[in-house]
Amino acid sequence: MSASRDAVVCRTCPRSCAIPAGGVGFCRARRNSGGVITADNYGRVTSLAVDPVEKKPLAWFHPGSLLLSVGSYGCNLRCPFCQNHQIAQAGEDDVPWREMSPDQLVELACAERKRDARVIGIAHTYNEPLVGWEYVRDCARLAHEHGLVSVLVSNGYANGEVIDQLTGLVDAANIDLKGLTPSFCQECGFDPAVVRQTIARLATTGTHVEVTTLVVPGRNDTPAEIATIAQWLHETSDDIAYHVTRFFPCWHLLDVPPTPVETVHELAAVARRYVSHVAVGNC
């Protein structure tokens, strides 16, 4: 994005978009509004459902419970296999949405809890929640006041200052560490060092953290890569759980076959050499 005299740099993630007046950044969710960067997607809900906590996936955080899951639009990555590309790769004019304030969302979560005692809180998921981190922050504060937990499902590609704003507010997080291979990371559009920093920040400040790697054939499916990730997770915190998940063709990767089930289990076995809690997904 070319800079102009009235452009303002967004500090939410390392992309540091120079956003012109009235424009939005790469994520399509942050706007230069009169010289101030704001979350254009704040309170704009595209997806809302009550889901099992295991679907996030969180396997070691209140198993058997339910979460009111909420999503908006926008993402700061361009993973070619995006499962939620209809909303994650969309802007305000590309997908239907409705306004829902933090008060309204928490009120709905409380109503869902009243209907079913298994509902324990709210999960920010579906698109990339951190491109609208202010909504996550405000909802989490209010959720805690009502005895609800707050869950984050994220790619983790945000500046440390943003993650620090959520310290003590996010009870559990599942962060995607998609891989370490430079060509694959470039294809998706992220620096794995930043994601590692997010994982470490959350795990060492009281958040229950689980990490997911979607195993894509030919991209990140070697035992060496999974071993490197798992060893780093163990060194960061022995409490971090790890999900090794099967890929299915999606969006721009329709020509790549599903990950063989045996490959997922073999890589999970590699991860278990280092990490105490390892789960397989989509198998």
N, C-alpha and C positions, 0 to 999 in steps of 0.2 A: 504494500500500500504506500503510495507516494505521499510525502508530507506536504502540508501547506501551512501558511502562517497562522491559521486559526485551528490547526490540528492540535489535539491533546493526546499524550501517550497514555495508554491503558497499562496499569501495573498489575493486573490480575494474574497474568501468566507470562512466561518468558517470551512470548511472541512480541510483547511491547508494541502493539499496534498503534500507529500514529493516526488517530481517527479524526477526519475532518468534521467541521461543524455540522451537526444533524445526521452524521453518518454512523455506521456501525462497524465493529471490528470483524476480524476473521471469523470469530465465533458466531456472528450474527445476533448476539444477545446483549452486547454492551455498546452503548451509544454516547456520543459527545453531545450532551444537552446543555447548550449555553456555556461551553467551556468546562463542564464537569462531566466526568465519566460516570454513567449510571447503568444499572441493570435494567435494560429495556424489557427483559422478560420477567421482571419482578411480579410475582403473583399471577402470572399468566399460565394457567394450567392446561396442558394438552392431554394429559393421561392421569387417571385416578383409579385405583383398585385396591382391594384388600388382598394381600398376598401372604403366603407362608414365609416366615423368616428365612427358611432354607432356600427360597427362590432368589434371594439377593445376589449371591448365595452367602449365607452365614450359617455354618454348621455347628458352631460352638458358642452361640449367643442366644440364650433362651430358646432352645429347640422346642418345636411344637407350637410356638407362639405365632401371632399374626401381626402384620404391619399395614397401616394405611400408606400405600405407595403413591407418590406424586411426582410428576415430571412436567417440564416445560418444553421449550425449544432451544436449540443451539448447542454447539460443541466446538472446542478449540483444536480438535484433531480431525483427521480425515481418513480414518481406518477404512480400507477398501472392503472389509467384511462386516461393517457396522450392522448390528442386528436391529437397531432402532433408527435407521437412517431417515425414515419418514419424518421424525421430529428432531433428531439430533443434527441432521444436516439441513435444517429448515430455519427460516426467519419468520418474522411476525406475519408476513403476507402469504406464507406457504402452507400453513397448517391451521386448522380451527383451534381456538383457545378461548378460555373464559377466565374472568378475573376471580381470584380467591385470595383474600387477605390472610395473613397469619392467624388472626382471630377466627376467621371462618374455617380455615383448615384444621386448627386445633379443636374447634367446636365439633367439627365433623368426626375427628378422631375420637373425641370423648363419647360422641353418640354411638360410634361403632363399638367402642369398648363396652358401653352399656348393653348393646345387643349381644355381644360375644366377649366374654371375659378374657379370651385368648389374645385380643388386640392389646398390644402393649405400647404402641407408639407410631411414629411417622418415619417413613423412609424416603429420602430424596434420591431419585433414581430415574431411569429411562433415557433422558438426555444426559448432558454433563451438568450436574448441579453447581459446580464451582464457577461456571461462567455467570451465575446469578447467586453468588455466595451470600449476599446480604439477606436474601429470602431464607436461605438455610439457617443463618444466624438468628434472624428474628423469630422464625417458627420454632427453632430449638429452645430459645429462651422461654417462650410462652408454653411450649410443650412441657418443659421441666416444672413450670409452675403448676401444671395440672397432673403431675405424676406420670407423664409419658416419656418414653425414651426417644432419642433422635438418632437416626441411622443415615449414613452417607454411602452411596455407591458411586464411585468416581474413577476417572482415569488418573487422578492424582497430579495432573500437569498444571500446577499453580505455584505462584511465588510463595515463599515462606510467610510473608506478612499476611497473606490470605488465610493460610492454615492456622496461624497464630490467633486470628480472629475467632476461630471455631474451637479453640482449646477449652476444654471443660464443658462444651455444649454438645459435641458429637459423642454419643455413648458407644457406638460401634460403627466400623467402616469396612467395606470391602473395596480394595483398591486394585485396579488392573495394573499388573506389571507385565506388559504384553511381550516383552522380550528384551534382548540385549544386543542382538546382531545389528550393526550400524545400518545396513541396507533396509532391514525390516523396520527399524525405528524411523528412518527417514521416510519410508513409504507411508507410515501412519502419521508422522509429523510431530515426534516428541523426542526429548532427550531423557534417556532412562535415569540419568543422575538426578534429575529433578523429581521424578516419581519416587525414587529411593529416598530422597530427602523428605518427601511428604509422608511416606510410610514410617520412616524413623521418627519424625516429629510427632505423629499421632500415637505411635506405639509407646513412646517414652513419656507421654503426657497424660496417660490414663484412659485412652480410647482402646476398646477391644478392636483389634485389627485382624482381618483375614485378607489374603492376597490371592488373586486369580490370574492364571496364565491360560489363555485360550490357545491350544496347540494347533497351529495351522501348518499343514503338510508343506515341506519345502521352505518354510519361513523360520520357524522357531522350534523345531521338533527334534533337536538332537539331545542326547543324554547330557552332553557337556554343558549345554546352555541351561537346562533345567537344574543340573547340579550346581552351577554357579549361582543361580537365583536362590535355590534352597539353602545353600551354605551361607549366603549373605543374609537371608532372613533369620537363620539361626543365630548368626553373630550379632544381628541387630536387636533381637528380642526372642527369647525362647518361647514366648507366649503367642507369637504370630502363627496363625494357621494358614495352610496353603491349599488352594484348589487347582487341580490340573484338569482342564476341561476340553471336551471334544468339540472340534470345529465342524460346522455344517455350511455348505455353500450359501452365500448371501451377498446381496447388493452387487459389487463389482468383482467378486471372486466366485462367480457361478461356475467357472471352469476348473476350480480346484476341488478334488473329491473330499468327502468327509474324512476326518482323521480315523484311521483304523482303531477299533476299540482296544486291540492288544497293545498298540503304541501308547495310548493314554495310560493303561495300567502299568506298562513298563516304565514310563517316565515318572509315574506316581511312586513306583518302587524306588527309583533313583532319589526322588525328593525325600523319601522316608529315611534315607541314610543320615539326613541332617535335621529334618523338621519332625517334631513329635506328632503333630496333627495334620494329616494330609487327606484330602478327599478328591474323588474323581467326579466329574460332572458330564452330563449329557450322554452317558453310556447306558 
